[in-house]
């Protein structure tokens, strides 16, 4: 059996559940979906979908995360 690595990510529970329902209907689980996503990144050498800023959007419209503590405070997580 090949060695594996763990990915730990936090995600909104409703987003996770909604996506898992769709993946289940497709006969997939989240591990398979993430694996496909990563393989597409490698194959295309980019994120496999378009990422765009809104018109007139600038970097000053975003908050740069300075630390885990800063991120938790922004997300109102204790």
VOZAMAR-391428 format. One record per residue (C-alpha): residue number from 0; chain; y, x, z. Coordinates in pm, 1 decimal. Each point is the difference from the previous one (the first is absolute). Layout:
<rs>
> NUM / A / Y / X / Z
...
</rs>
This chain:
<rs>
> 0 / A / 0.0 / 0.0 / 0.0
> 1 / A / 342.9 / 142.4 / -89.7
> 2 / A / 245.8 / 89.1 / 272.0
> 3 / A / 283.4 / -245.5 / 51.7
> 4 / A / 350.3 / 6.0 / 149.5
> 5 / A / 167.8 / -269.7 / 204.0
> 6 / A / 332.8 / -158.9 / -91.8
> 7 / A / 190.9 / -166.6 / 281.8
> 8 / A / 288.9 / -228.5 / -92.1
> 9 / A / 190.2 / -277.8 / 170.3
> 10 / A / 56.7 / -318.2 / -198.0
> 11 / A / 114.4 / -353.1 / 78.8
> 12 / A / -301.9 / -213.2 / 100.2
> 13 / A / 81.9 / -282.7 / -245.3
> 14 / A / 41.3 / 244.3 / -289.2
> 15 / A / -334.6 / 161.3 / 85.8
> 16 / A / -179.9 / -336.3 / 29.8
> 17 / A / 148.2 / -139.6 / -323.3
> 18 / A / -93.5 / 313.8 / -193.6
> 19 / A / -350.7 / 8.2 / 149.9
> 20 / A / -54.9 / -362.5 / -105.7
> 21 / A / 86.1 / 88.7 / -359.7
> 22 / A / -210.8 / 315.7 / 9.2
> 23 / A / -294.9 / -199.0 / 138.1
> 24 / A / 33.6 / -247.0 / -287.2
> 25 / A / -12.1 / 300.2 / -235.4
> 26 / A / -312.7 / 129.9 / 174.9
> 27 / A / 179.0 / 298.8 / 151.6
> 28 / A / 98.2 / 126.0 / 342.0
> 29 / A / 312.7 / 188.9 / 102.2
> 30 / A / -175.6 / 338.6 / -13.5
> 31 / A / -98.5 / -57.7 / -362.3
> 32 / A / 353.1 / -117.3 / -86.3
> 33 / A / 159.8 / 305.8 / 160.8
> 34 / A / -248.6 / 227.5 / -177.2
> 35 / A / 89.5 / -157.5 / -336.6
> 36 / A / 370.0 / 37.7 / 80.8
> 37 / A / -41.3 / 369.8 / 85.1
> 38 / A / -212.2 / 64.9 / -310.3
> 39 / A / 270.3 / -158.1 / -216.1
> 40 / A / 263.5 / 222.2 / 163.8
> 41 / A / -208.8 / 304.7 / -92.1
> 42 / A / -78.4 / -123.9 / -351.6
> 43 / A / 358.7 / -94.9 / -85.7
> 44 / A / 162.7 / 266.4 / 219.4
> 45 / A / 237.3 / -267.0 / 133.1
> 46 / A / -3.1 / -327.5 / 187.9
> 47 / A / -188.4 / -236.9 / -234.5
> 48 / A / 277.7 / -258.3 / -14.8
> 49 / A / 372.9 / 3.7 / -53.8
> 50 / A / 230.4 / 62.2 / 296.6
> 51 / A / 362.5 / -90.8 / -55.5
> 52 / A / 319.6 / -13.3 / 197.5
> 53 / A / 210.4 / -311.0 / -24.8
> 54 / A / 308.0 / 17.7 / -220.8
> 55 / A / 282.3 / 191.7 / 173.3
> 56 / A / -242.5 / 112.9 / 271.3
> 57 / A / 61.9 / 339.5 / 157.9
> 58 / A / -171.7 / 217.2 / 257.1
> 59 / A / 274.6 / -88.7 / 247.4
> 60 / A / -143.9 / -353.7 / 12.4
> 61 / A / -311.5 / 137.8 / 171.6
> 62 / A / -72.3 / 137.5 / 343.3
> 63 / A / -159.9 / 342.7 / 17.9
> 64 / A / -268.5 / 8.7 / 268.3
> 65 / A / 67.3 / 288.8 / 237.8
> 66 / A / -307.3 / -22.5 / 223.4
> 67 / A / -281.4 / -227.9 / 114.3
> 68 / A / 223.3 / -114.1 / 286.6
> 69 / A / 278.6 / -86.5 / -245.8
> 70 / A / -240.6 / -196.6 / -223.2
> 71 / A / -137.1 / -192.9 / 300.1
> 72 / A / 353.5 / -90.3 / 107.0
> 73 / A / 85.2 / -120.7 / -352.6
> 74 / A / -314.9 / -213.5 / -8.5
> 75 / A / 56.6 / -115.7 / 360.0
> 76 / A / -339.1 / 134.8 / 108.7
> 77 / A / -48.6 / 120.8 / 356.0
</rs>
